[in-house]
Amino acid sequence: MIDFTLTPIWATLLFILGCVMGYQYRRVWKAEGPTWQLWLFGLAAAGAFLTLGFVPVIP
């Protein structure tokens, strides 16, 4: 079985990416922008945070 783990650096980068994508999602949502951008930013943010939630971080 393959072990999937994150280093602290990758976990930090994923957290920053999730925050930026969440901010972009909110910006597009408030401006009533294109639906495809909502999907893009929303799925990217969700993927980043789900990865952080379910993949262990090992120093």
C-alpha distance matrix in Angstrom:
0.0 3.8 6.4 9.5 12.7 16.3 19.0 22.4 24.0 21.6 21.9 25.7 25.9 24.0 26.4 29.4 28.4 28.0 31.4 33.1 31.8 32.9 36.3 36.7 35.9 38.6 41.0 40.7 40.9 44.1 45.6 44.8 43.2 41.5 38.9 36.4 36.4 35.7 32.7 31.4 31.9 30.8 27.5 26.8 27.7 25.7 22.5 23.0 23.7 20.9 18.4 20.2 20.2 16.6 14.6 15.3 17.7 17.4 20.5
3.8 0.0 3.8 6.4 9.7 13.1 15.8 19.2 20.5 18.1 18.7 22.4 22.4 20.8 23.4 26.2 25.1 25.1 28.5 30.0 28.8 30.2 33.4 33.7 33.2 36.0 38.2 38.0 38.5 41.6 43.0 42.4 40.7 39.0 36.7 34.1 33.8 33.3 30.4 28.9 29.2 28.4 25.1 24.1 25.0 23.4 20.1 20.2 21.2 18.8 15.9 17.6 18.2 14.9 12.3 13.1 15.1 14.9 17.8
6.4 3.8 0.0 3.8 6.4 10.0 12.7 16.0 17.7 15.6 15.8 19.5 20.0 18.5 20.8 23.7 23.1 23.0 26.2 28.0 27.2 28.3 31.5 32.2 31.8 34.3 36.6 36.8 37.2 40.1 41.7 41.4 39.8 38.5 36.2 33.8 33.2 32.4 29.8 28.3 28.1 27.3 24.3 23.0 23.4 21.9 18.8 18.4 19.0 16.9 13.9 14.9 15.6 12.4 9.5 9.6 11.4 11.2 14.3
9.5 6.4 3.8 0.0 3.8 7.0 10.2 13.4 14.8 12.3 12.4 16.2 16.5 14.8 17.2 20.1 19.3 19.3 22.5 24.2 23.4 24.7 27.7 28.4 28.1 30.6 32.9 33.1 33.6 36.5 38.1 37.8 36.2 35.0 32.9 30.5 29.6 28.9 26.5 24.8 24.5 23.7 20.9 19.4 19.8 18.5 15.3 14.7 15.5 13.7 10.4 11.5 12.7 9.9 6.6 7.5 9.2 9.9 13.1
12.7 9.7 6.4 3.8 0.0 3.8 6.8 9.8 11.7 9.7 9.6 13.2 14.1 12.9 14.9 17.8 17.8 17.9 20.7 22.6 22.4 23.5 26.4 27.4 27.4 29.7 31.9 32.5 33.1 35.7 37.4 37.5 36.0 35.2 33.3 31.1 29.7 29.0 27.0 25.1 24.2 23.6 21.2 19.3 19.1 18.3 15.5 13.9 14.5 13.5 10.0 9.9 11.5 9.6 5.8 5.2 5.7 6.4 9.5
16.3 13.1 10.0 7.0 3.8 0.0 3.8 6.4 8.0 6.0 6.0 9.6 10.5 9.8 11.8 14.5 14.7 15.2 17.8 19.6 19.8 21.1 23.6 24.8 25.2 27.3 29.3 30.2 31.0 33.4 35.0 35.5 34.0 33.4 31.8 29.6 27.9 27.3 25.6 23.5 22.3 22.0 20.0 17.6 17.2 17.0 14.4 12.1 12.9 12.9 9.3 8.4 11.1 10.4 6.8 6.2 4.6 6.1 8.2
19.0 15.8 12.7 10.2 6.8 3.8 0.0 3.8 5.4 5.4 6.2 8.6 10.0 10.7 12.3 14.4 15.3 16.4 18.5 20.1 21.0 22.4 24.4 25.8 26.7 28.6 30.3 31.5 32.6 34.6 36.2 37.0 35.5 35.2 33.9 31.7 29.7 29.3 28.0 25.6 24.1 24.2 22.5 19.7 19.1 19.5 17.2 14.3 15.1 15.8 12.5 10.9 13.7 13.6 10.3 8.7 5.6 5.6 5.7
22.4 19.2 16.0 13.4 9.8 6.4 3.8 0.0 3.8 5.5 5.0 6.1 8.6 9.8 10.4 12.3 14.1 15.1 16.4 18.3 19.8 20.8 22.5 24.3 25.4 26.9 28.5 30.2 31.2 32.9 34.7 35.8 34.5 34.6 33.5 31.6 29.2 28.6 27.8 25.5 23.5 23.6 22.5 19.6 18.4 19.2 17.4 14.1 14.4 15.9 13.1 10.6 13.4 14.3 11.6 9.9 6.3 7.0 6.1
24.0 20.5 17.7 14.8 11.7 8.0 5.4 3.8 0.0 3.8 5.4 5.2 6.2 8.7 9.9 10.7 12.3 14.2 15.5 16.7 18.3 19.9 21.3 22.6 24.2 25.9 27.1 28.7 30.1 31.8 33.2 34.5 32.9 32.9 32.2 30.1 27.6 27.4 26.8 24.1 22.1 22.8 21.9 18.6 17.7 19.1 17.3 13.8 15.0 16.8 14.0 12.0 15.4 16.5 13.7 12.8 9.6 10.3 9.1
21.6 18.1 15.6 12.3 9.7 6.0 5.4 5.5 3.8 0.0 3.8 5.4 5.0 6.1 8.5 9.9 10.3 12.1 14.2 15.3 16.2 18.0 19.9 20.9 22.1 24.2 25.5 26.7 28.1 30.1 31.5 32.4 30.6 30.4 29.4 27.1 24.9 24.7 23.7 21.1 19.4 20.0 18.6 15.4 15.0 16.2 13.9 10.8 12.4 13.9 10.8 9.6 13.3 14.0 11.2 11.3 8.9 10.5 10.6
21.9 18.7 15.8 12.4 9.6 6.0 6.2 5.0 5.4 3.8 0.0 3.8 5.5 5.1 6.1 8.7 9.8 10.4 12.3 14.3 15.2 16.3 18.3 19.9 20.7 22.5 24.3 25.7 26.6 28.5 30.3 31.1 29.8 29.8 28.6 26.7 24.4 23.7 22.8 20.7 18.6 18.7 17.5 14.7 13.5 14.3 12.6 9.2 9.7 11.5 8.9 6.6 10.1 11.5 9.4 9.3 7.0 9.7 10.4
25.7 22.4 19.5 16.2 13.2 9.6 8.6 6.1 5.2 5.4 3.8 0.0 3.8 5.4 5.0 6.2 8.6 9.8 10.6 12.4 14.2 15.3 16.6 18.4 19.8 21.2 22.6 24.4 25.6 27.2 28.8 30.1 28.9 29.2 28.4 26.8 24.1 23.5 23.2 20.9 18.4 18.8 18.4 15.3 13.7 15.3 14.3 10.5 11.0 13.7 11.8 9.3 12.6 14.7 13.0 12.8 10.1 12.4 12.1
25.9 22.4 20.0 16.5 14.1 10.5 10.0 8.6 6.2 5.0 5.5 3.8 0.0 3.8 5.4 5.1 6.1 8.6 9.9 10.6 12.1 14.1 15.4 16.5 18.1 20.0 21.0 22.5 24.1 25.8 27.1 28.3 26.7 26.8 26.2 24.2 21.5 21.4 21.0 18.3 16.1 17.2 16.6 13.1 12.2 14.4 13.0 9.4 11.2 13.8 11.8 10.4 14.0 15.8 14.0 14.6 12.4 14.7 14.6
24.0 20.8 18.5 14.8 12.9 9.8 10.7 9.8 8.7 6.1 5.1 5.4 3.8 0.0 3.8 5.5 5.0 6.0 8.6 9.9 10.3 12.0 14.1 15.2 16.1 18.2 19.8 20.9 22.0 24.2 25.6 26.4 24.9 24.8 23.7 21.9 19.4 18.9 18.2 15.8 13.7 14.2 13.3 10.1 9.1 10.8 9.3 5.6 7.6 10.1 8.3 7.3 10.9 12.7 11.5 12.9 11.6 14.6 15.4
26.4 23.4 20.8 17.2 14.9 11.8 12.3 10.4 9.9 8.5 6.1 5.0 5.4 3.8 0.0 3.8 5.4 5.1 6.2 8.7 9.9 10.5 12.3 14.2 15.1 16.5 18.4 20.0 20.9 22.6 24.4 25.5 24.5 24.9 23.9 22.6 19.9 18.9 18.7 16.8 14.0 14.1 14.1 11.2 9.0 10.8 10.5 6.8 7.0 10.3 9.6 7.5 10.4 13.2 12.7 13.6 12.3 15.4 16.1
29.4 26.2 23.7 20.1 17.8 14.5 14.4 12.3 10.7 9.9 8.7 6.2 5.1 5.5 3.8 0.0 3.8 5.4 5.1 6.2 8.6 9.8 10.6 12.3 14.1 15.4 16.5 18.4 19.8 21.2 22.7 24.2 23.0 23.6 23.2 21.9 18.8 18.3 18.7 16.4 13.3 14.3 14.9 11.6 9.7 12.5 12.5 9.1 10.0 13.5 12.8 11.2 14.2 16.9 16.2 17.2 15.4 18.2 18.3
28.4 25.1 23.1 19.3 17.8 14.7 15.3 14.1 12.3 10.3 9.8 8.6 6.1 5.0 5.4 3.8 0.0 3.8 5.5 5.2 6.1 8.5 9.9 10.5 12.1 14.2 15.3 16.5 18.1 20.0 21.1 22.2 20.6 20.8 20.3 18.6 15.6 15.5 15.5 12.9 10.2 11.6 11.8 8.3 7.2 10.4 10.0 7.1 9.2 12.3 11.7 11.2 14.3 16.5 16.0 17.6 16.5 19.4 20.0
28.0 25.1 23.0 19.3 17.9 15.2 16.4 15.1 14.2 12.1 10.4 9.8 8.6 6.0 5.1 5.4 3.8 0.0 3.8 5.5 5.1 6.0 8.5 9.8 10.3 12.2 14.1 15.3 16.2 18.2 19.9 20.7 19.6 19.8 18.8 17.6 14.9 13.8 13.8 12.0 9.0 9.2 9.7 6.9 4.4 7.3 8.0 5.3 6.2 9.7 10.1 9.6 11.9 14.5 14.8 16.8 16.3 19.7 20.8
31.4 28.5 26.2 22.5 20.7 17.8 18.5 16.4 15.5 14.2 12.3 10.6 9.9 8.6 6.2 5.1 5.5 3.8 0.0 3.8 5.5 5.1 6.1 8.6 9.8 10.6 12.3 14.3 15.2 16.5 18.4 19.8 19.1 20.1 19.5 18.8 15.7 14.5 15.4 13.9 10.3 10.7 12.3 10.0 7.0 10.0 11.5 8.9 8.9 12.6 13.4 12.2 14.2 17.3 17.7 19.2 18.3 21.6 22.3
33.1 30.0 28.0 24.2 22.6 19.6 20.1 18.3 16.7 15.3 14.3 12.4 10.6 9.9 8.7 6.2 5.2 5.5 3.8 0.0 3.8 5.4 5.1 6.2 8.6 9.9 10.5 12.4 14.1 15.4 16.6 18.2 16.9 17.9 17.9 17.0 13.5 13.2 14.4 12.4 8.9 10.6 12.4 9.7 7.9 11.6 12.7 10.6 11.6 15.1 15.5 14.9 17.3 20.0 20.2 21.9 20.8 23.9 24.4
31.8 28.8 27.2 23.4 22.4 19.8 21.0 19.8 18.3 16.2 15.2 14.2 12.1 10.3 9.9 8.6 6.1 5.1 5.5 3.8 0.0 3.8 5.4 5.0 6.1 8.6 9.8 10.5 12.1 14.2 15.3 16.2 14.7 15.2 14.7 13.6 10.4 9.8 10.7 8.7 5.2 7.0 8.8 6.4 5.2 8.9 10.2 9.1 10.5 13.4 14.3 14.5 16.5 19.0 19.5 21.7 21.3 24.6 25.6
32.9 30.2 28.3 24.7 23.5 21.1 22.4 20.8 19.9 18.0 16.3 15.3 14.1 12.0 10.5 9.8 8.5 6.0 5.1 5.4 3.8 0.0 3.8 5.4 5.0 6.3 8.6 10.0 10.4 12.3 14.3 15.1 14.6 15.5 14.7 14.5 11.5 9.7 11.1 10.4 6.6 6.6 9.4 8.3 5.5 8.4 10.9 10.0 10.0 13.0 14.7 14.5 15.8 18.7 19.9 22.0 21.8 25.3 26.5
36.3 33.4 31.5 27.7 26.4 23.6 24.4 22.5 21.3 19.9 18.3 16.6 15.4 14.1 12.3 10.6 9.9 8.5 6.1 5.1 5.4 3.8 0.0 3.8 5.4 5.2 6.2 8.7 9.8 10.7 12.4 14.1 13.7 15.4 15.5 15.6 12.2 10.9 13.2 12.4 8.6 9.6 12.7 11.3 9.1 12.2 14.5 13.3 13.4 16.6 18.1 17.6 19.1 22.1 23.1 24.9 24.3 27.7 28.4
36.7 33.7 32.2 28.4 27.4 24.8 25.8 24.3 22.6 20.9 19.9 18.4 16.5 15.2 14.2 12.3 10.5 9.8 8.6 6.2 5.0 5.4 3.8 0.0 3.8 5.4 5.0 6.2 8.4 10.0 10.6 12.1 10.8 12.2 12.7 12.5 8.8 8.4 11.0 9.7 6.5 8.6 11.6 10.4 9.4 12.6 14.6 14.0 14.9 17.8 19.1 19.2 20.9 23.5 24.3 26.6 26.1 29.4 30.2
35.9 33.2 31.8 28.1 27.4 25.2 26.7 25.4 24.2 22.1 20.7 19.8 18.1 16.1 15.1 14.1 12.1 10.3 9.8 8.6 6.1 5.0 5.4 3.8 0.0 3.8 5.5 5.3 6.0 8.6 10.0 10.4 9.6 10.7 10.2 10.6 7.5 5.6 8.3 8.3 5.2 5.9 9.5 9.5 8.4 10.7 13.3 13.5 14.0 16.4 18.3 18.8 19.9 22.4 23.7 26.3 26.3 29.8 31.1
38.6 36.0 34.3 30.6 29.7 27.3 28.6 26.9 25.9 24.2 22.5 21.2 20.0 18.2 16.5 15.4 14.2 12.2 10.6 9.9 8.6 6.3 5.2 5.4 3.8 0.0 3.8 5.5 5.0 6.1 8.5 9.7 10.1 12.3 12.2 13.5 10.6 8.4 11.5 12.0 9.0 9.0 12.7 12.9 11.0 13.1 16.1 16.0 15.8 18.3 20.6 20.5 21.3 24.2 25.8 28.0 27.9 31.5 32.6
41.0 38.2 36.6 32.9 31.9 29.3 30.3 28.5 27.1 25.5 24.3 22.6 21.0 19.8 18.4 16.5 15.3 14.1 12.3 10.5 9.8 8.6 6.2 5.0 5.5 3.8 0.0 3.8 5.5 5.4 6.3 8.6 8.5 11.3 12.4 13.6 10.3 9.4 12.9 12.9 10.1 11.3 14.9 14.6 13.4 16.0 18.6 18.3 18.6 21.3 23.2 23.1 24.4 27.2 28.4 30.6 30.2 33.6 34.5
40.7 38.0 36.8 33.1 32.5 30.2 31.5 30.2 28.7 26.7 25.7 24.4 22.5 20.9 20.0 18.4 16.5 15.3 14.3 12.4 10.5 10.0 8.7 6.2 5.3 5.5 3.8 0.0 3.8 5.5 5.1 6.0 5.0 7.5 8.7 10.1 7.2 6.6 10.3 10.7 9.0 10.3 13.7 14.0 13.6 15.9 18.3 18.7 19.4 21.6 23.5 24.1 25.2 27.7 29.0 31.5 31.5 34.9 36.0
40.9 38.5 37.2 33.6 33.1 31.0 32.6 31.2 30.1 28.1 26.6 25.6 24.1 22.0 20.9 19.8 18.1 16.2 15.2 14.1 12.1 10.4 9.8 8.4 6.0 5.0 5.5 3.8 0.0 3.8 5.5 5.0 6.2 8.6 8.6 11.0 9.0 6.8 10.4 11.9 10.2 10.2 13.8 14.9 14.0 15.5 18.5 19.2 19.2 21.2 23.6 24.2 24.7 27.2 29.0 31.6 31.9 35.5 36.8
44.1 41.6 40.1 36.5 35.7 33.4 34.6 32.9 31.8 30.1 28.5 27.2 25.8 24.2 22.6 21.2 20.0 18.2 16.5 15.4 14.2 12.3 10.7 10.0 8.6 6.1 5.4 5.5 3.8 0.0 3.8 5.4 7.7 11.0 11.9 14.4 12.2 10.5 14.2 15.5 13.4 13.5 17.3 18.0 16.7 18.5 21.6 21.8 21.7 23.9 26.3 26.5 27.1 29.9 31.6 34.0 34.0 37.5 38.7
45.6 43.0 41.7 38.1 37.4 35.0 36.2 34.7 33.2 31.5 30.3 28.8 27.1 25.6 24.4 22.7 21.1 19.9 18.4 16.6 15.3 14.3 12.4 10.6 10.0 8.5 6.3 5.1 5.5 3.8 0.0 3.8 5.3 9.1 11.1 13.5 11.4 10.8 14.6 15.5 14.0 15.0 18.4 19.1 18.4 20.4 23.2 23.5 23.9 26.1 28.3 28.7 29.6 32.2 33.7 36.2 36.1 39.5 40.5
44.8 42.4 41.4 37.8 37.5 35.5 37.0 35.8 34.5 32.4 31.1 30.1 28.3 26.4 25.5 24.2 22.2 20.7 19.8 18.2 16.2 15.1 14.1 12.1 10.4 9.7 8.6 6.0 5.0 5.4 3.8 0.0 3.8 6.9 8.3 11.4 10.3 9.3 12.8 14.5 13.7 14.2 17.4 18.7 18.4 19.9 22.6 23.6 24.0 25.7 28.0 28.9 29.5 31.8 33.5 36.3 36.6 40.2 41.5
43.2 40.7 39.8 36.2 36.0 34.0 35.5 34.5 32.9 30.6 29.8 28.9 26.7 24.9 24.5 23.0 20.6 19.6 19.1 16.9 14.7 14.6 13.7 10.8 9.6 10.1 8.5 5.0 6.2 7.7 5.3 3.8 0.0 3.8 6.5 8.7 7.3 7.7 11.0 12.1 11.8 13.1 15.9 16.9 17.2 19.1 21.3 22.3 23.2 25.0 26.9 28.0 29.0 31.1 32.5 35.3 35.5 39.0 40.3
41.5 39.0 38.5 35.0 35.2 33.4 35.2 34.6 32.9 30.4 29.8 29.2 26.8 24.8 24.9 23.6 20.8 19.8 20.1 17.9 15.2 15.5 15.4 12.2 10.7 12.3 11.3 7.5 8.6 11.0 9.1 6.9 3.8 0.0 3.8 5.5 5.6 6.8 9.1 10.3 11.2 12.5 14.6 15.9 17.0 18.5 20.3 21.8 23.1 24.4 26.1 27.7 28.8 30.4 31.7 34.8 35.3 38.7 40.2
38.9 36.7 36.2 32.9 33.3 31.8 33.9 33.5 32.2 29.4 28.6 28.4 26.2 23.7 23.9 23.2 20.3 18.8 19.5 17.9 14.7 14.7 15.5 12.7 10.2 12.2 12.4 8.7 8.6 11.9 11.1 8.3 6.5 3.8 0.0 3.8 5.4 5.1 6.4 8.7 10.1 10.4 12.2 14.2 15.4 16.2 18.0 20.0 21.1 21.9 23.9 25.8 26.5 27.9 29.5 32.7 33.5 37.0 38.8
36.4 34.1 33.8 30.5 31.1 29.6 31.7 31.6 30.1 27.1 26.7 26.8 24.2 21.9 22.6 21.9 18.6 17.6 18.8 17.0 13.6 14.5 15.6 12.5 10.6 13.5 13.6 10.1 11.0 14.4 13.5 11.4 8.7 5.5 3.8 0.0 3.8 5.4 5.1 6.1 8.7 9.7 10.6 12.2 14.2 15.2 16.3 18.3 20.0 20.7 22.2 24.3 25.4 26.6 27.7 31.1 31.8 35.1 36.9
36.4 33.8 33.2 29.6 29.7 27.9 29.7 29.2 27.6 24.9 24.4 24.1 21.5 19.4 19.9 18.8 15.6 14.9 15.7 13.5 10.4 11.5 12.2 8.8 7.5 10.6 10.3 7.2 9.0 12.2 11.4 10.3 7.3 5.6 5.4 3.8 0.0 3.8 5.4 4.9 6.0 8.1 9.8 10.5 12.1 13.9 15.2 16.5 18.2 19.6 21.0 22.6 24.0 25.6 26.5 29.6 30.0 33.3 34.8
35.7 33.3 32.4 28.9 29.0 27.3 29.3 28.6 27.4 24.7 23.7 23.5 21.4 18.9 18.9 18.3 15.5 13.8 14.5 13.2 9.8 9.7 10.9 8.4 5.6 8.4 9.4 6.6 6.8 10.5 10.8 9.3 7.7 6.8 5.1 5.4 3.8 0.0 3.8 5.5 5.4 5.7 8.3 9.9 10.5 11.7 13.8 15.3 16.4 17.6 19.6 21.1 22.0 23.7 25.2 28.3 28.8 32.4 34.0
32.7 30.4 29.8 26.5 27.0 25.6 28.0 27.8 26.8 23.7 22.8 23.2 21.0 18.2 18.7 18.7 15.5 13.8 15.4 14.4 10.7 11.1 13.2 11.0 8.3 11.5 12.9 10.3 10.4 14.2 14.6 12.8 11.0 9.1 6.4 5.1 5.4 3.8 0.0 3.8 5.7 5.1 5.8 8.3 9.9 10.2 11.7 14.0 15.3 15.8 17.7 19.7 20.5 21.7 23.2 26.5 27.4 30.9 32.9
31.4 28.9 28.3 24.8 25.1 23.5 25.6 25.5 24.1 21.1 20.7 20.9 18.3 15.8 16.8 16.4 12.9 12.0 13.9 12.4 8.7 10.4 12.4 9.7 8.3 12.0 12.9 10.7 11.9 15.5 15.5 14.5 12.1 10.3 8.7 6.1 4.9 5.5 3.8 0.0 3.8 5.6 5.5 6.2 8.7 10.1 10.6 12.3 14.4 15.4 16.5 18.5 20.0 21.2 22.0 25.2 25.8 29.1 30.8
31.9 29.2 28.1 24.5 24.2 22.3 24.1 23.5 22.1 19.4 18.6 18.4 16.1 13.7 14.0 13.3 10.2 9.0 10.3 8.9 5.2 6.6 8.6 6.5 5.2 9.0 10.1 9.0 10.2 13.4 14.0 13.7 11.8 11.2 10.1 8.7 6.0 5.4 5.7 3.8 0.0 3.8 5.6 5.1 6.1 8.5 9.9 10.6 12.3 14.1 15.4 16.7 18.2 20.0 20.9 23.8 24.1 27.5 29.0
30.8 28.4 27.3 23.7 23.6 22.0 24.2 23.6 22.8 20.0 18.7 18.8 17.2 14.2 14.1 14.3 11.6 9.2 10.7 10.6 7.0 6.6 9.6 8.6 5.9 9.0 11.3 10.3 10.2 13.5 15.0 14.2 13.1 12.5 10.4 9.7 8.1 5.7 5.1 5.6 3.8 0.0 3.8 5.5 5.2 6.0 8.5 10.0 10.7 11.9 14.0 15.5 16.3 18.1 19.6 22.6 23.3 26.9 28.8
27.5 25.1 24.3 20.9 21.2 20.0 22.5 22.5 21.9 18.6 17.5 18.4 16.6 13.3 14.1 14.9 11.8 9.7 12.3 12.4 8.8 9.4 12.7 11.6 9.5 12.7 14.9 13.7 13.8 17.3 18.4 17.4 15.9 14.6 12.2 10.6 9.8 8.3 5.8 5.5 5.6 3.8 0.0 3.8 5.5 5.0 5.9 8.5 9.9 10.2 11.8 14.1 14.9 16.0 17.4 20.7 21.7 25.2 27.3
26.8 24.1 23.0 19.4 19.3 17.6 19.7 19.6 18.6 15.4 14.7 15.3 13.1 10.1 11.2 11.6 8.3 6.9 10.0 9.7 6.4 8.3 11.3 10.4 9.5 12.9 14.6 14.0 14.9 18.0 19.1 18.7 16.9 15.9 14.2 12.2 10.5 9.9 8.3 6.2 5.1 5.5 3.8 0.0 3.8 5.5 5.2 6.2 8.7 9.9 10.6 12.4 14.2 15.5 16.1 19.2 19.6 23.0 24.7
27.7 25.0 23.4 19.8 19.1 17.2 19.1 18.4 17.7 15.0 13.5 13.7 12.2 9.1 9.0 9.7 7.2 4.4 7.0 7.9 5.2 5.5 9.1 9.4 8.4 11.0 13.4 13.6 14.0 16.7 18.4 18.4 17.2 17.0 15.4 14.2 12.1 10.5 9.9 8.7 6.1 5.2 5.5 3.8 0.0 3.8 5.5 5.2 6.3 8.5 9.9 10.8 12.3 14.4 15.4 18.1 18.4 22.0 23.7
25.7 23.4 21.9 18.5 18.3 17.0 19.5 19.2 19.1 16.2 14.3 15.3 14.4 10.8 10.8 12.5 10.4 7.3 10.0 11.6 8.9 8.4 12.2 12.6 10.7 13.1 16.0 15.9 15.5 18.5 20.4 19.9 19.1 18.5 16.2 15.2 13.9 11.7 10.2 10.1 8.5 6.0 5.0 5.5 3.8 0.0 3.8 5.5 5.3 5.9 8.4 9.8 10.3 12.0 13.8 16.8 17.9 21.6 23.8
22.5 20.1 18.8 15.3 15.5 14.4 17.2 17.4 17.3 13.9 12.6 14.3 13.0 9.3 10.5 12.5 10.0 8.0 11.5 12.7 10.2 10.9 14.5 14.6 13.3 16.1 18.6 18.3 18.5 21.6 23.2 22.6 21.3 20.3 18.0 16.3 15.2 13.8 11.7 10.6 9.9 8.5 5.9 5.2 5.5 3.8 0.0 3.8 5.6 5.2 6.0 8.6 9.8 10.6 11.5 14.8 16.0 19.5 21.8
23.0 20.2 18.4 14.7 13.9 12.1 14.3 14.1 13.8 10.8 9.2 10.5 9.4 5.6 6.8 9.1 7.1 5.3 8.9 10.6 9.1 10.0 13.3 14.0 13.5 16.0 18.3 18.7 19.2 21.8 23.5 23.6 22.3 21.8 20.0 18.3 16.5 15.3 14.0 12.3 10.6 10.0 8.5 6.2 5.2 5.5 3.8 0.0 3.8 5.6 5.2 6.3 8.7 10.3 10.5 13.2 13.6 17.0 19.0
23.7 21.2 19.0 15.5 14.5 12.9 15.1 14.4 15.0 12.4 9.7 11.0 11.2 7.6 7.0 10.0 9.2 6.2 8.9 11.6 10.5 10.0 13.4 14.9 14.0 15.8 18.6 19.4 19.2 21.7 23.9 24.0 23.2 23.1 21.1 20.0 18.2 16.4 15.3 14.4 12.3 10.7 9.9 8.7 6.3 5.3 5.6 3.8 0.0 3.8 5.3 5.0 6.1 8.7 10.0 12.4 13.1 16.8 18.9
20.9 18.8 16.9 13.7 13.5 12.9 15.8 15.9 16.8 13.9 11.5 13.7 13.8 10.1 10.3 13.5 12.3 9.7 12.6 15.1 13.4 13.0 16.6 17.8 16.4 18.3 21.3 21.6 21.2 23.9 26.1 25.7 25.0 24.4 21.9 20.7 19.6 17.6 15.8 15.4 14.1 11.9 10.2 9.9 8.5 5.9 5.2 5.6 3.8 0.0 3.8 5.4 4.9 6.1 8.3 11.3 13.0 16.7 19.4
18.4 15.9 13.9 10.4 10.0 9.3 12.5 13.1 14.0 10.8 8.9 11.8 11.8 8.3 9.6 12.8 11.7 10.1 13.4 15.5 14.3 14.7 18.1 19.1 18.3 20.6 23.2 23.5 23.6 26.3 28.3 28.0 26.9 26.1 23.9 22.2 21.0 19.6 17.7 16.5 15.4 14.0 11.8 10.6 9.9 8.4 6.0 5.2 5.3 3.8 0.0 3.8 5.4 5.4 5.6 8.9 10.3 13.8 16.5
20.2 17.6 14.9 11.5 9.9 8.4 10.9 10.6 12.0 9.6 6.6 9.3 10.4 7.3 7.5 11.2 11.2 9.6 12.2 14.9 14.5 14.5 17.6 19.2 18.8 20.5 23.1 24.1 24.2 26.5 28.7 28.9 28.0 27.7 25.8 24.3 22.6 21.1 19.7 18.5 16.7 15.5 14.1 12.4 10.8 9.8 8.6 6.3 5.0 5.4 3.8 0.0 3.8 5.7 5.7 7.5 8.1 11.9 14.3
20.2 18.2 15.6 12.7 11.5 11.1 13.7 13.4 15.4 13.3 10.1 12.6 14.0 10.9 10.4 14.2 14.3 11.9 14.2 17.3 16.5 15.8 19.1 20.9 19.9 21.3 24.4 25.2 24.7 27.1 29.6 29.5 29.0 28.8 26.5 25.4 24.0 22.0 20.5 20.0 18.2 16.3 14.9 14.2 12.3 10.3 9.8 8.7 6.1 4.9 5.4 3.8 0.0 3.8 6.1 7.8 9.6 13.3 16.1
16.6 14.9 12.4 9.9 9.6 10.4 13.6 14.3 16.5 14.0 11.5 14.7 15.8 12.7 13.2 16.9 16.5 14.5 17.3 20.0 19.0 18.7 22.1 23.5 22.4 24.2 27.2 27.7 27.2 29.9 32.2 31.8 31.1 30.4 27.9 26.6 25.6 23.7 21.7 21.2 20.0 18.1 16.0 15.5 14.4 12.0 10.6 10.3 8.7 6.1 5.4 5.7 3.8 0.0 3.8 6.4 9.4 12.7 16.0
14.6 12.3 9.5 6.6 5.8 6.8 10.3 11.6 13.7 11.2 9.4 13.0 14.0 11.5 12.7 16.2 16.0 14.8 17.7 20.2 19.5 19.9 23.1 24.3 23.7 25.8 28.4 29.0 29.0 31.6 33.7 33.5 32.5 31.7 29.5 27.7 26.5 25.2 23.2 22.0 20.9 19.6 17.4 16.1 15.4 13.8 11.5 10.5 10.0 8.3 5.6 5.7 6.1 3.8 0.0 3.8 6.6 9.6 13.0
15.3 13.1 9.6 7.5 5.2 6.2 8.7 9.9 12.8 11.3 9.3 12.8 14.6 12.9 13.6 17.2 17.6 16.8 19.2 21.9 21.7 22.0 24.9 26.6 26.3 28.0 30.6 31.5 31.6 34.0 36.2 36.3 35.3 34.8 32.7 31.1 29.6 28.3 26.5 25.2 23.8 22.6 20.7 19.2 18.1 16.8 14.8 13.2 12.4 11.3 8.9 7.5 7.8 6.4 3.8 0.0 3.8 6.3 9.9
17.7 15.1 11.4 9.2 5.7 4.6 5.6 6.3 9.6 8.9 7.0 10.1 12.4 11.6 12.3 15.4 16.5 16.3 18.3 20.8 21.3 21.8 24.3 26.1 26.3 27.9 30.2 31.5 31.9 34.0 36.1 36.6 35.5 35.3 33.5 31.8 30.0 28.8 27.4 25.8 24.1 23.3 21.7 19.6 18.4 17.9 16.0 13.6 13.1 13.0 10.3 8.1 9.6 9.4 6.6 3.8 0.0 3.8 6.6
17.4 14.9 11.2 9.9 6.4 6.1 5.6 7.0 10.3 10.5 9.7 12.4 14.7 14.6 15.4 18.2 19.4 19.7 21.6 23.9 24.6 25.3 27.7 29.4 29.8 31.5 33.6 34.9 35.5 37.5 39.5 40.2 39.0 38.7 37.0 35.1 33.3 32.4 30.9 29.1 27.5 26.9 25.2 23.0 22.0 21.6 19.5 17.0 16.8 16.7 13.8 11.9 13.3 12.7 9.6 6.3 3.8 0.0 3.8
20.5 17.8 14.3 13.1 9.5 8.2 5.7 6.1 9.1 10.6 10.4 12.1 14.6 15.4 16.1 18.3 20.0 20.8 22.3 24.4 25.6 26.5 28.4 30.2 31.1 32.6 34.5 36.0 36.8 38.7 40.5 41.5 40.3 40.2 38.8 36.9 34.8 34.0 32.9 30.8 29.0 28.8 27.3 24.7 23.7 23.8 21.8 19.0 18.9 19.4 16.5 14.3 16.1 16.0 13.0 9.9 6.6 3.8 0.0
